[in-house]
Amino acid sequence: MIGALVAIAICGACIGAGAALLAGLRLLREFGGAERIGMAFALGFGVLGWILFFFAWLGWLDRVALGALVAVGLIGLAVLPRTPSREHRSTEPFDGVFWALLIALALVLAADLCEGLSPPVDADSLAYHFALPKQFLSAGRLEFVPRAVDGAVPLLPQMTYLVALGLGGERALTLWTMATGWMPAVLLYGICRTRLSRNWSLAAALLLLTTPAMLYSGGSGQVEPRMALMALATAIAIARALSTRRLTPAVAAGLLAGFVVASKYTGLLFAAAAALPLLFHRRAPAALIGYGVAAALAGLQWYAWNYANSGDPVFPLLFQALHLPDSDIWTQAQDAVFRSLFYQVENPLPRDLFWFLAYPFGATLWPDPTIESGRTGLGPLGLVLLPFALAGAWQARGRLAAQPFAAFAVVTFAYYVLWFVTGSSQRVRHLLIVYPMLVACFLFATTRWSTRSGASHPIAFAIALILVLQIGGQVVYAASYLRHVASGEERTTFLSRNVIGYDVVPWINMNLRSTDKILVIERQLVYLIDVPVFYAHQIDGAVIDVGSNPINQARLWHQMTRQGVTHVALPTVPGDPPQPLENALMGLVDNGCATHVHSADTAHFASRTFATEGRVIIREEVLALNLVACRL
């Protein structure tokens, strides 16, 4: 109950803070209904994460400070208008289609709620989205984590997770991420409602909520759904700036784009793409300056933090360009390994004109496991509606610039171009941040064409088939969570069958003390371990070298002891040749520097949803370092 109340309170605080900011910009009454709530929540979410950076930096992470911050946000609810503006009132009847969509929406939300009531099991969330807030709360302050990709990165959404975890524990955390995963659909419904019928707007929200990438990431700590919320709000503010020819919407857009920048490095690409439509503002120079200043104010604190601690604002991407010297946290050798292996894995497709045009089709029709398009893709909606959306755009070709979603189309296309040509990760879920804009554009253009051509029923039938397909996928995905909630299954049992290597965690939590620190190389265990953890990665970190072949035993020993490591969790596969780290640690055992203290057999599987596929047994070894007896 406490967790649910905390999650509700944080939602209210975000809406209140965002509403107060919109009121200060004299924009609040320009939005109505769901659009107003979604815009306020998006701004408030960003404001909460922005402020918490400074709270963490100053060491203000106790419950009193966090609770006071939420309470101040709740005060802002007082500025919300009590009634919708006249232009947002609806007289549409509630027909059978509406009730069918509403029932489907209720089923989808019920499935999401099962995930929100279950312990977190997503690997990225356990590795850093949830683990870093837990680490900061334990330390009582912000800490620099010198690890590429998932350590020294922008962390605005994760700072909001910190509030939920600090005030309401894990249940508040999972319910909060569930709620924030719903909000892009709320805002999409709101903006579609300004131009489309209630039924089409509900269909748009359902299509987004059941998109495979949303099913995968919406209820977890993944940042793309939260970025999608703020990115959609950015585009709405830009469209408002263009239609009203005012500057304050451009400032609001800059704040929202800055919050996207503070969420992930790809946010820099989005902020650049979102600025493009402002070139057509009547007062373009002033609008761009207002947008840019606001974006810099809202988004650059994490880059300044990285620069202060590493010399690289986008650690470690500019290591070579800035000619930085070798240090304890990054070296030339590590940078070479990172560039050769990371970019090879994250960019499997050539960056040429063919794949620029073919990527959306290939990612949907020929799922590639390297870009995860089979299980975390964007679904078939775009390809199904593409010809009809193009026909609708052709019909309005003489007045495209005046269409309400023109800014959405420009931002979406510009982001796709920048994302593709700059060498960003080609995992398809990274396009989720602009996908709600694409849904709005395609549905608007398609419905205009179908109304004029008299083909509404075939289009509606196609949308219904897509919804049936995607909701069916959600039923399969949610089955494990439903089983957990319905059966009253123990937390440890649920985690054991959903998290690889978990079976060693209960022993670690029961037998190690707060003065110990355990080295792990399995990212999905970091959040679940309650004692201090050092997570080492062969590509992303240089502080403790676990990627060389062979690994120097003496160097490994001194790196571990310098970081205060007292224990090591080591996965081994019985019958397989030992890996370099295993060889090095076994050498430490032979030298009297480490001792076996525990082992546990645990299941390894390729998919949580289909856990029986590729299931093998691995052994988790726990070693204790002998800090006194070691002959090194």
Backbone torsions as a table, in degrees:
resi	resn	phi	psi	omega
1	MET	NA	-42.5	179.5
2	ILE	-60.8	-42.2	-179.6
3	GLY	-61.0	-43.1	179.8
4	ALA	-65.3	-41.9	179.1
5	LEU	-63.5	-39.8	178.9
6	VAL	-64.9	-44.5	179.5
7	ALA	-61.5	-42.1	177.9
8	ILE	-63.5	-42.4	-179.5
9	ALA	-63.1	-40.2	179.8
10	ILE	-67.9	-38.1	175.2
11	CYS	-59.1	-46.6	178.6
12	GLY	-61.9	-38.9	179.6
13	ALA	-64.8	-40.2	178.6
14	CYS	-65.4	-44.4	178.9
15	ILE	-63.0	-42.4	-179.9
16	GLY	-64.9	-45.6	-179.7
17	ALA	-64.2	-42.8	179.1
18	GLY	-66.8	-38.8	178.0
19	ALA	-63.8	-40.8	178.6
20	ALA	-62.9	-40.7	179.2
21	LEU	-67.8	-41.7	176.6
22	LEU	-62.6	-39.0	177.8
23	ALA	-64.7	-39.5	178.0
24	GLY	-63.8	-30.1	177.5
25	LEU	-90.1	2.7	-179.7
26	ARG	59.2	42.7	179.6
27	LEU	-118.8	-11.4	-169.2
28	LEU	-60.3	-44.6	-175.2
29	ARG	-79.4	-3.0	176.6
30	GLU	-81.3	-12.1	178.1
31	PHE	-113.0	153.8	179.4
32	GLY	-136.5	155.8	173.7
33	GLY	57.5	-132.7	-177.1
34	ALA	-64.3	-31.7	178.8
35	GLU	-64.1	-41.3	178.7
36	ARG	-64.4	-45.5	179.9
37	ILE	-63.3	-44.2	-179.4
38	GLY	-64.4	-42.6	178.3
39	MET	-64.3	-43.9	179.3
40	ALA	-63.5	-43.0	-179.4
41	PHE	-63.9	-43.4	-179.5
42	ALA	-59.7	-46.9	178.5
43	LEU	-65.0	-44.5	-178.9
44	GLY	-65.1	-37.0	176.2
45	PHE	-59.7	-46.0	178.8
46	GLY	-65.1	-42.5	179.3
47	VAL	-61.8	-42.5	179.9
48	LEU	-61.2	-48.1	178.9
49	GLY	-64.4	-36.2	179.6
50	TRP	-64.9	-48.6	-179.5
51	ILE	-63.6	-38.3	-176.1
52	LEU	-67.2	-23.4	172.5
53	PHE	-57.8	-46.4	-177.8
54	PHE	-73.0	-34.8	173.7
55	PHE	-59.8	-46.0	-179.0
56	ALA	-67.7	-39.8	179.7
57	TRP	-62.2	-37.5	-179.6
58	LEU	-86.4	-4.9	179.5
59	GLY	81.7	24.1	179.7
60	TRP	-97.9	67.9	-176.7
61	LEU	-117.3	20.3	175.6
62	ASP	-80.3	166.7	-176.0
63	ARG	-63.6	-33.2	-179.9
64	VAL	-62.6	-46.9	-178.9
65	ALA	-66.2	-43.4	-179.5
66	LEU	-65.7	-42.5	178.8
67	GLY	-64.3	-38.6	178.7
68	ALA	-64.7	-37.8	179.3
69	LEU	-63.6	-43.9	178.1
70	VAL	-64.5	-41.1	-179.4
71	ALA	-62.0	-40.9	178.2
72	VAL	-62.8	-40.4	177.6
73	GLY	-62.6	-37.6	-179.3
74	LEU	-64.5	-29.4	179.1
75	ILE	-60.5	-32.5	-178.8
76	GLY	-63.7	-17.0	178.2
77	LEU	-61.0	-21.2	-178.4
78	ALA	-65.1	-22.4	-177.2
79	VAL	-85.0	-9.9	-179.4
80	LEU	-65.9	130.9	175.8
81	PRO	-60.8	144.0	-177.5
82	ARG	-79.8	-22.3	-179.0
83	THR	-128.3	150.6	177.8
84	PRO	-70.4	152.7	176.4
85	SER	-66.0	158.4	-172.3
86	ARG	-57.2	-40.4	-174.8
87	GLU	-72.7	-10.2	-179.2
88	HIS	-104.9	5.7	175.4
89	ARG	-80.2	143.6	-173.7
90	SER	-117.4	143.6	175.0
91	THR	-118.2	13.7	-179.0
92	GLU	-69.1	142.6	177.9
93	PRO	-74.8	157.5	176.1
94	PHE	-94.3	94.4	-175.5
95	ASP	-92.7	-174.9	-177.9
96	GLY	-64.0	-35.9	178.0
97	VAL	-62.5	-41.8	178.8
98	PHE	-58.8	-47.8	-177.5
99	TRP	-67.1	-34.7	176.8
100	ALA	-64.7	-42.7	177.9
101	LEU	-65.7	-38.0	-179.5
102	LEU	-66.4	-40.6	177.3
103	ILE	-64.1	-43.5	177.9
104	ALA	-61.8	-40.9	178.6
105	LEU	-63.3	-40.2	178.8
106	ALA	-63.7	-39.8	178.6
107	LEU	-65.1	-41.2	179.3
108	VAL	-63.6	-44.3	-179.6
109	LEU	-68.0	-34.1	176.6
110	ALA	-64.0	-40.7	176.9
111	ALA	-63.9	-41.3	177.1
112	ASP	-63.7	-37.0	179.7
113	LEU	-63.6	-36.4	176.2
114	CYS	-59.9	-40.2	176.4
115	GLU	-66.5	-39.7	179.4
116	GLY	-65.7	-24.6	179.8
117	LEU	-93.7	5.5	-179.6
118	SER	-109.9	155.4	175.6
119	PRO	-62.4	152.4	179.8
120	PRO	-71.2	140.3	179.8
121	VAL	-133.9	-5.5	178.4
122	ASP	-65.0	131.5	-172.9
123	ALA	-62.9	-45.2	179.2
124	ASP	-62.2	-39.5	178.7
125	SER	-63.7	-44.8	-179.1
126	LEU	-69.1	-28.4	-177.3
127	ALA	-77.4	-41.2	-177.1
128	TYR	-151.2	-33.6	-178.6
129	HIS	-57.7	-42.3	177.4
130	PHE	-99.1	-28.9	-175.6
131	ALA	-69.1	-39.2	-179.1
132	LEU	-67.6	-45.4	173.0
133	PRO	-56.6	-39.6	177.5
134	LYS	-63.1	-40.4	178.1
135	GLN	-64.2	-44.8	-179.5
136	PHE	-64.6	-39.5	178.0
137	LEU	-64.1	-41.9	179.4
138	SER	-64.1	-40.3	179.9
139	ALA	-78.1	-20.9	-177.1
140	GLY	77.7	13.1	-177.7
141	ARG	-164.5	169.7	174.9
142	LEU	-73.7	136.9	177.4
143	GLU	-126.0	141.5	176.5
144	PHE	-82.9	127.2	-179.0
145	VAL	-110.8	102.8	-172.8
146	PRO	-78.4	64.6	-179.9
147	ARG	-132.9	128.4	-179.8
148	ALA	-68.2	156.9	172.1
149	VAL	74.5	-47.2	-175.0
150	ASP	-134.1	19.8	178.1
151	GLY	-126.1	-74.3	179.2
152	ALA	-86.7	73.8	-177.0
153	VAL	-137.4	163.4	174.3
154	PRO	-60.7	137.8	-170.5
155	LEU	-134.2	32.2	-177.7
156	LEU	-58.6	-50.4	179.6
157	PRO	-60.6	-38.3	-178.0
158	GLN	-64.3	-26.6	178.1
159	MET	-69.3	-29.9	174.0
160	THR	-71.2	-31.7	175.2
161	TYR	-62.8	-33.7	-179.9
162	LEU	-59.6	-41.5	178.9
163	VAL	-62.3	-47.7	-179.3
164	ALA	-61.3	-45.8	-179.4
165	LEU	-66.1	-40.1	-177.3
166	GLY	-70.8	-32.5	-176.7
167	LEU	-95.7	-31.6	-173.7
168	GLY	-130.2	5.1	178.5
169	GLY	75.0	-166.1	-173.0
170	GLU	-63.7	-37.3	-179.4
171	ARG	-63.5	-40.9	176.5
172	ALA	-63.7	-37.9	-179.5
173	LEU	-62.4	-48.8	-177.3
174	THR	-70.8	-35.5	176.7
175	LEU	-70.0	-34.0	177.6
176	TRP	-66.4	-44.2	178.4
177	THR	-66.6	-34.4	175.4
178	MET	-61.0	-46.9	-178.8
179	ALA	-63.7	-43.0	179.7
180	THR	-68.3	-24.8	174.3
181	GLY	-71.8	-22.3	177.6
182	TRP	-81.7	-27.8	-168.0
183	MET	-64.4	-33.0	174.9
184	PRO	-58.7	-36.3	179.0
185	ALA	-69.6	-36.4	176.9
186	VAL	-61.5	-46.7	-179.0
187	LEU	-68.8	-37.6	177.5
188	LEU	-62.8	-42.9	175.7
189	TYR	-58.7	-43.8	-177.7
190	GLY	-62.5	-45.2	-178.0
191	ILE	-73.1	-35.8	176.8
192	CYS	-66.0	-33.0	-177.0
193	ARG	-65.3	-21.1	178.9
194	THR	-73.7	-18.1	-176.6
195	ARG	-130.0	-17.6	-176.5
196	LEU	-118.9	167.8	178.4
197	SER	-70.0	167.7	179.0
198	ARG	-60.7	-41.9	-177.4
199	ASN	-65.9	-44.3	178.4
200	TRP	-65.1	-35.6	179.4
201	SER	-68.0	-41.0	175.3
202	LEU	-63.3	-40.2	177.7
203	ALA	-61.3	-40.1	178.4
204	ALA	-60.9	-44.7	179.3
205	ALA	-62.2	-42.2	179.2
206	LEU	-65.7	-41.9	178.9
207	LEU	-59.5	-40.2	179.6
208	LEU	-70.1	-46.7	-177.0
209	LEU	-61.9	-31.4	-177.1
210	THR	-99.3	5.2	173.6
211	THR	-59.1	134.5	-177.2
212	PRO	-50.3	-41.3	179.5
213	ALA	-64.2	-33.0	177.0
214	MET	-73.9	-38.7	176.5
215	LEU	-59.2	-40.3	-178.2
216	TYR	-70.0	-40.4	-168.2
217	SER	-115.3	-15.9	-173.4
218	GLY	-61.5	-41.1	-178.5
219	GLY	-93.8	3.5	-179.7
220	SER	-103.9	-168.8	178.2
221	GLY	-88.6	1.5	179.8
222	GLN	-54.4	140.7	-171.3
223	VAL	-87.9	-16.3	-174.2
224	GLU	-58.6	-43.0	177.8
225	PRO	-62.2	-36.5	178.9
226	ARG	-71.7	-36.3	174.0
227	MET	-64.9	-37.6	179.1
228	ALA	-61.7	-39.1	177.2
229	LEU	-60.3	-51.1	-176.9
230	MET	-71.6	-31.7	177.6
231	ALA	-68.0	-42.3	177.6
232	LEU	-63.6	-41.2	177.6
233	ALA	-63.3	-36.3	176.1
234	THR	-59.9	-47.3	-178.7
235	ALA	-64.8	-38.0	177.4
236	ILE	-62.5	-44.2	179.4
237	ALA	-64.3	-38.4	178.4
238	ILE	-65.7	-44.1	177.2
239	ALA	-59.9	-38.4	177.8
240	ARG	-65.6	-40.5	179.0
241	ALA	-62.3	-39.7	-178.9
242	LEU	-71.7	-38.3	-176.4
243	SER	-76.7	-33.6	-178.6
244	THR	-94.9	-14.3	-178.3
245	ARG	62.3	27.2	178.3
246	ARG	-101.1	164.5	-178.0
247	LEU	-95.8	-29.1	-176.2
248	THR	-62.0	-37.1	174.9
249	PRO	-62.6	-32.0	177.4
250	ALA	-66.6	-36.5	176.5
251	VAL	-66.0	-43.9	176.8
252	ALA	-60.3	-41.1	177.3
253	ALA	-62.1	-39.7	178.5
254	GLY	-63.5	-41.6	177.4
255	LEU	-61.1	-46.4	-178.9
256	LEU	-65.2	-42.2	177.2
257	ALA	-64.0	-37.1	176.5
258	GLY	-62.8	-37.5	176.6
259	PHE	-65.7	-34.1	174.3
260	VAL	-65.9	-41.1	176.7
261	VAL	-59.7	-37.7	-178.4
262	ALA	-80.0	3.5	-179.0
263	SER	-101.9	-28.6	-177.6
264	LYS	-169.4	153.8	-179.4
265	TYR	-58.5	-33.3	178.8
266	THR	-65.3	-14.7	174.9
267	GLY	-61.4	-27.3	175.5
268	LEU	-61.8	-39.1	177.8
269	LEU	-66.9	-41.3	-179.9
270	PHE	-64.4	-43.5	-179.3
271	ALA	-60.1	-39.0	177.7
272	ALA	-66.8	-42.6	-179.8
273	ALA	-65.1	-39.8	-176.4
274	ALA	-69.6	-22.3	178.9
275	ALA	-73.6	-20.5	-173.0
276	LEU	-58.5	-46.9	-179.3
277	PRO	-62.2	-24.1	-179.0
278	LEU	-68.6	-13.9	174.0
279	LEU	-63.1	-19.1	-178.8
280	PHE	-100.5	8.1	175.8
281	HIS	-69.7	146.6	-179.8
282	ARG	-58.6	-33.8	177.4
283	ARG	-116.3	61.2	-171.2
284	ALA	-54.9	-49.0	-178.5
285	PRO	-58.2	-46.1	-179.6
286	ALA	-66.4	-39.8	179.7
287	ALA	-64.2	-42.6	179.5
288	LEU	-67.3	-37.4	178.0
289	ILE	-66.2	-46.4	178.2
290	GLY	-60.5	-43.4	178.0
291	TYR	-61.5	-48.1	-175.6
292	GLY	-66.3	-42.9	179.4
293	VAL	-64.0	-44.8	179.7
294	ALA	-63.9	-41.0	179.7
295	ALA	-64.6	-41.0	179.0
296	ALA	-65.4	-41.8	179.7
297	LEU	-63.4	-39.9	-175.9
298	ALA	-82.3	-23.2	-167.0
299	GLY	-119.4	-9.6	-168.8
300	LEU	-98.8	2.8	-176.2
301	GLN	-65.9	-35.6	179.8
302	TRP	-69.9	-31.6	178.3
303	TYR	-71.7	-36.6	174.3
304	ALA	-66.0	-38.8	178.1
305	TRP	-62.8	-45.0	177.4
306	ASN	-62.3	-43.2	-178.9
307	TYR	-63.6	-41.1	-178.9
308	ALA	-64.7	-29.8	-175.3
309	ASN	-100.0	-18.4	-176.3
310	SER	-133.6	-13.9	-174.7
311	GLY	83.9	0.1	-177.5
312	ASP	-129.7	114.4	-177.9
313	PRO	-67.3	-22.3	177.1
314	VAL	-121.5	50.8	-176.7
315	PHE	-43.4	131.4	-5.9
316	PRO	-104.4	27.9	-168.7
317	LEU	-65.5	-27.3	-178.4
318	LEU	-104.4	17.4	-176.2
319	PHE	-56.6	-46.1	-179.5
320	GLN	-77.0	-41.3	-178.1
321	ALA	-61.8	-34.1	-179.7
322	LEU	-90.1	-0.9	178.7
323	HIS	54.4	47.0	-179.6
324	LEU	-76.0	144.1	179.9
325	PRO	-78.7	161.9	173.5
326	ASP	-59.8	144.3	178.0
327	SER	-145.9	-178.6	178.5
328	ASP	-66.6	-23.6	-174.9
329	ILE	-98.5	-18.4	179.5
330	TRP	-161.6	144.1	-177.9
331	THR	-136.3	166.9	175.9
332	GLN	-59.8	-40.8	-179.3
333	ALA	-64.1	-43.9	179.5
334	GLN	-66.2	-37.1	-179.8
335	ASP	-65.3	-37.9	178.3
336	ALA	-64.8	-42.2	177.6
337	VAL	-63.5	-44.8	-179.0
338	PHE	-59.8	-48.2	-177.2
339	ARG	-67.1	-37.5	-176.9
340	SER	-75.1	-37.6	-175.1
341	LEU	-92.7	-46.0	-176.0
342	PHE	-64.1	-49.7	-177.7
343	TYR	-68.0	-30.2	177.5
344	GLN	-65.5	-42.3	-179.4
345	VAL	-72.4	-41.4	-173.3
346	GLU	-82.7	-14.3	-178.9
347	ASN	-129.5	69.4	-176.9
348	PRO	-75.8	-18.9	-175.8
349	LEU	-101.1	143.6	178.4
350	PRO	-62.3	143.6	176.0
351	ARG	-93.4	75.0	179.3
352	ASP	-127.7	177.2	-174.9
353	LEU	-63.2	-37.1	-179.4
354	PHE	-60.0	-50.5	-177.1
355	TRP	-74.8	-24.1	173.1
356	PHE	-60.0	-41.5	179.3
357	LEU	-82.5	-32.3	-172.4
358	ALA	-89.0	-17.7	-173.5
359	TYR	-53.8	-50.4	-178.7
360	PRO	-59.2	-34.0	179.9
361	PHE	-77.0	-45.2	-179.4
362	GLY	-64.1	-39.1	-178.5
363	ALA	-65.9	-24.4	-178.7
364	THR	-96.1	-43.9	-172.6
365	LEU	-89.4	-29.2	-179.8
366	TRP	-127.3	75.9	-175.0
367	PRO	-54.9	128.8	-179.2
368	ASP	-110.1	121.7	-178.2
369	PRO	-60.9	-24.7	-178.1
370	THR	-72.0	-24.4	176.5
371	ILE	-108.4	5.4	173.3
372	GLU	58.4	32.3	-177.2
373	SER	-78.2	-17.5	179.9
374	GLY	-72.1	-41.3	-176.1
375	ARG	-109.3	-16.6	-179.2
376	THR	-130.2	35.3	-178.4
377	GLY	-85.6	-167.4	-176.5
378	LEU	-104.7	6.8	175.3
379	GLY	77.2	179.5	-173.1
380	PRO	-88.8	-2.0	-172.1
381	LEU	-56.5	-47.4	-176.3
382	GLY	-58.9	-44.1	-178.9
383	LEU	-70.8	-36.7	-179.8
384	VAL	-65.3	-42.6	-175.0
385	LEU	-89.4	-10.5	-174.8
386	LEU	-53.3	-51.9	-177.7
387	PRO	-63.4	-36.0	-179.3
388	PHE	-73.1	-36.8	176.6
389	ALA	-65.8	-38.9	176.9
390	LEU	-65.3	-37.2	177.9
391	ALA	-65.6	-40.4	177.4
392	GLY	-65.6	-39.1	177.4
393	ALA	-65.3	-37.3	179.4
394	TRP	-65.8	-38.3	178.3
395	GLN	-62.0	-34.4	-177.6
396	ALA	-102.0	23.5	-170.5
397	ARG	-61.6	-26.8	-178.0
398	GLY	-80.4	-11.2	-177.6
399	ARG	-138.7	33.4	-179.2
400	LEU	-61.0	-40.4	-176.5
401	ALA	-62.8	-24.6	-178.7
402	ALA	-90.0	-3.9	-179.4
403	GLN	-70.2	147.1	-173.2
404	PRO	-64.0	-27.9	-177.0
405	PHE	-104.2	17.7	179.4
406	ALA	-61.6	-41.0	178.7
407	ALA	-62.5	-36.0	178.1
408	PHE	-60.5	-45.3	-178.0
409	ALA	-64.2	-42.2	-179.8
410	VAL	-63.7	-46.4	-178.9
411	VAL	-63.8	-43.9	-178.8
412	THR	-61.7	-48.1	-178.5
413	PHE	-66.7	-42.3	179.9
414	ALA	-63.2	-40.2	178.2
415	TYR	-65.0	-42.8	179.8
416	TYR	-60.1	-42.3	179.2
417	VAL	-61.4	-50.0	-178.9
418	LEU	-63.8	-42.3	179.9
419	TRP	-60.7	-41.1	-175.4
420	PHE	-74.9	-43.3	-170.8
421	VAL	-84.2	-17.1	-175.8
422	THR	-88.8	-3.0	177.8
423	GLY	85.2	18.5	175.3
424	SER	-65.9	163.4	178.5
425	SER	-54.1	133.8	-177.9
426	GLN	-88.6	11.0	174.9
427	ARG	-62.1	129.4	-169.5
428	VAL	-65.8	-25.6	-178.5
429	ARG	-65.7	-16.9	178.4
430	HIS	-71.9	-11.3	173.4
431	LEU	-86.7	-3.9	-178.0
432	LEU	-60.9	-26.4	-174.5
433	ILE	-67.1	-21.8	176.5
434	VAL	-109.7	-0.5	-177.0
435	TYR	-62.7	-41.1	177.3
436	PRO	-57.6	-34.8	176.6
437	MET	-64.9	-40.1	178.8
438	LEU	-63.5	-42.2	178.1
439	VAL	-59.9	-46.2	-179.9
440	ALA	-61.4	-46.0	-179.8
441	CYS	-62.1	-47.7	-176.0
442	PHE	-66.0	-42.4	-179.6
443	LEU	-67.5	-39.4	179.6
444	PHE	-63.4	-48.9	-179.3
445	ALA	-66.5	-39.4	-178.3
446	THR	-66.7	-44.0	-178.9
447	THR	-67.1	-34.7	176.3
448	ARG	-63.4	-43.7	180.0
449	TRP	-67.5	-44.7	-176.1
450	SER	-66.8	-33.8	177.9
451	THR	-66.1	-42.9	-178.5
452	ARG	-74.4	-28.6	-177.4
453	SER	-94.9	-8.9	-178.7
454	GLY	75.5	22.9	-177.3
455	ALA	-108.9	33.1	-176.4
456	SER	-64.5	-40.5	-175.0
457	HIS	-65.8	-44.9	176.7
458	PRO	-60.9	-38.6	178.6
459	ILE	-64.9	-44.9	179.0
460	ALA	-61.4	-38.4	178.7
461	PHE	-64.6	-40.6	178.3
462	ALA	-63.7	-42.9	178.2
463	ILE	-62.3	-40.9	179.3
464	ALA	-61.9	-41.3	178.7
465	LEU	-63.7	-41.1	178.7
466	ILE	-63.2	-42.4	179.6
467	LEU	-63.9	-41.7	178.1
468	VAL	-60.8	-44.0	179.8
469	LEU	-62.3	-47.4	-175.8
470	GLN	-72.7	-37.5	177.2
471	ILE	-66.8	-36.3	174.4
472	GLY	-60.0	-40.8	176.0
473	GLY	-63.0	-37.3	178.9
474	GLN	-67.6	-37.1	177.9
475	VAL	-59.1	-44.1	178.7
476	VAL	-64.6	-44.5	-178.3
477	TYR	-64.3	-37.5	-173.6
478	ALA	-85.3	-5.5	-174.2
479	ALA	-57.5	-42.0	-178.9
480	SER	-65.2	-39.8	178.7
481	TYR	-68.5	-40.9	178.7
482	LEU	-62.4	-41.8	178.0
483	ARG	-60.4	-42.0	-179.9
484	HIS	-64.1	-47.2	-177.0
485	VAL	-69.4	-43.2	-175.0
486	ALA	-71.2	-31.8	-174.6
487	SER	-92.3	-10.6	-175.0
488	GLY	68.9	27.5	-177.7
489	GLU	-57.8	141.6	178.4
490	GLU	-63.5	148.2	-179.6
491	ARG	-58.1	-43.8	-177.6
492	THR	-65.4	-35.8	178.7
493	THR	-66.9	-43.8	178.8
494	PHE	-61.5	-45.2	-179.6
495	LEU	-67.1	-35.2	-179.5
496	SER	-62.8	-36.0	-178.6
497	ARG	-91.7	-1.8	-178.7
498	ASN	-122.5	-14.5	-177.6
499	VAL	-122.1	119.3	-179.7
500	ILE	-64.0	130.2	176.7
501	GLY	84.0	1.6	-173.6
502	TYR	-63.4	-28.2	-170.9
503	ASP	-61.3	-15.4	176.6
504	VAL	-87.4	-16.2	-173.8
505	VAL	-65.6	-45.2	-180.0
506	PRO	-56.4	-38.7	178.6
507	TRP	-65.3	-42.2	179.4
508	ILE	-60.4	-46.7	-178.0
509	ASN	-66.7	-29.4	-178.4
510	MET	-84.3	-29.2	-169.9
511	ASN	-109.8	-18.9	177.1
512	LEU	-95.2	154.4	-177.0
513	ARG	-107.3	171.0	-179.5
514	SER	-66.3	-17.6	177.6
515	THR	-85.8	-8.0	177.0
516	ASP	-87.8	165.4	172.4
517	LYS	-145.2	130.2	-176.0
518	ILE	-111.8	134.0	175.6
519	LEU	-86.4	127.3	175.9
520	VAL	-127.2	151.3	175.0
521	ILE	-118.7	3.7	176.6
522	GLU	-104.6	107.1	-170.3
523	ARG	-60.8	-31.3	-174.9
524	GLN	-72.9	-4.3	179.6
525	LEU	-96.9	-12.3	-168.6
526	VAL	-60.5	-52.8	-177.3
527	TYR	-64.5	-35.0	-172.6
528	LEU	-75.1	-17.9	179.5
529	ILE	-86.7	128.5	-173.5
530	ASP	-90.1	-13.6	176.3
531	VAL	-92.9	165.4	179.9
532	PRO	-54.9	138.4	-175.1
533	VAL	-125.9	141.2	165.7
534	PHE	-117.0	118.2	179.8
535	TYR	-98.4	119.1	-179.6
536	ALA	-108.6	141.6	-178.6
537	HIS	-132.9	139.5	-174.2
538	GLN	-69.5	-23.9	-178.3
539	ILE	-106.2	-41.0	-167.2
540	ASP	-89.0	-8.8	-176.3
541	GLY	-140.8	149.4	179.6
542	ALA	-120.1	-3.7	-175.3
543	VAL	-65.0	-44.4	171.7
544	ILE	-122.9	116.9	-173.8
545	ASP	-78.9	109.5	175.7
546	VAL	-119.3	12.0	-175.2
547	GLY	-111.5	-12.4	-179.7
548	SER	-70.2	160.2	176.9
549	ASN	-142.7	103.5	3.2
550	PRO	-83.4	169.3	177.7
551	ILE	-95.1	129.1	178.6
552	ASN	-70.3	120.9	-175.2
553	GLN	-63.7	-45.9	-177.1
554	ALA	-64.6	-42.0	178.7
555	ARG	-64.1	-43.4	177.8
556	LEU	-60.0	-43.0	-180.0
557	TRP	-60.9	-47.4	-177.3
558	HIS	-69.5	-34.8	176.1
559	GLN	-65.2	-41.2	-179.7
560	MET	-67.1	-46.5	-178.0
561	THR	-67.8	-31.0	177.3
562	ARG	-64.6	-30.7	178.8
563	GLN	-90.2	4.2	178.4
564	GLY	77.6	18.5	180.0
565	VAL	-69.9	132.9	177.4
566	THR	-115.8	-20.1	-178.2
567	HIS	-140.8	160.4	178.0
568	VAL	-134.0	133.0	170.8
569	ALA	-100.9	119.6	-172.5
570	LEU	-124.3	117.6	174.8
571	PRO	-81.9	135.9	176.8
572	THR	-132.8	153.1	177.9
573	VAL	-113.9	109.0	-178.9
574	PRO	-54.9	130.7	178.8
575	GLY	92.7	-18.5	178.8
576	ASP	-87.9	153.0	175.7
577	PRO	-60.7	141.7	-179.4
578	PRO	-66.4	143.6	177.3
579	GLN	-81.8	164.7	-177.8
580	PRO	-54.3	-41.6	179.9
581	LEU	-66.3	-40.0	177.6
582	GLU	-62.4	-42.3	177.4
583	ASN	-60.4	-44.4	-178.8
584	ALA	-64.9	-42.5	-179.1
585	LEU	-69.9	-36.8	176.3
586	MET	-65.7	-32.5	174.0
587	GLY	-64.8	-37.4	176.2
588	LEU	-65.0	-36.8	176.6
589	VAL	-63.2	-44.2	-179.9
590	ASP	-63.8	-29.9	179.4
591	ASN	-87.0	5.3	179.7
592	GLY	77.9	15.2	-178.0
593	CYS	-92.7	-12.1	-179.2
594	ALA	-150.7	156.5	-177.8
595	THR	-136.7	139.3	172.9
596	HIS	-69.1	129.3	178.7
597	VAL	-122.7	-17.5	-179.9
598	HIS	-165.8	152.5	172.1
599	SER	-146.7	150.7	179.1
600	ALA	-148.5	138.6	174.8
601	ASP	-87.3	137.1	-177.3
602	THR	-144.7	155.4	-175.7
603	ALA	-84.3	143.5	173.5
604	HIS	-119.7	128.2	-177.0
605	PHE	-139.9	157.2	-174.9
606	ALA	-82.0	-24.2	-175.1
607	SER	-146.4	136.8	174.2
608	ARG	-70.0	-38.1	-177.6
609	THR	-67.3	-38.9	177.9
610	PHE	-120.5	70.4	-169.5
611	ALA	-67.9	-14.8	179.7
612	THR	-80.0	-14.9	-178.6
613	GLU	-76.7	130.2	177.1
614	GLY	61.5	31.8	-175.0
615	ARG	-80.0	123.7	175.7
616	VAL	-134.2	162.4	179.6
617	ILE	-102.9	129.1	174.1
618	ILE	-118.0	162.0	180.0
619	ARG	-113.1	129.7	177.1
620	GLU	-99.8	117.4	178.2
621	GLU	-101.7	138.8	173.0
622	VAL	-114.3	123.8	178.9
623	LEU	-111.5	142.4	173.2
624	ALA	-106.5	130.4	178.3
625	LEU	-77.1	135.9	177.1
626	ASN	-94.1	88.7	-172.0
627	LEU	-68.4	-21.2	-178.0
628	VAL	-96.3	-43.2	-171.6
629	ALA	-85.3	-9.7	-174.2
630	CYS	-62.5	132.7	-178.2
631	ARG	-85.5	-2.6	176.0
632	LEU	-78.2	NA	NA
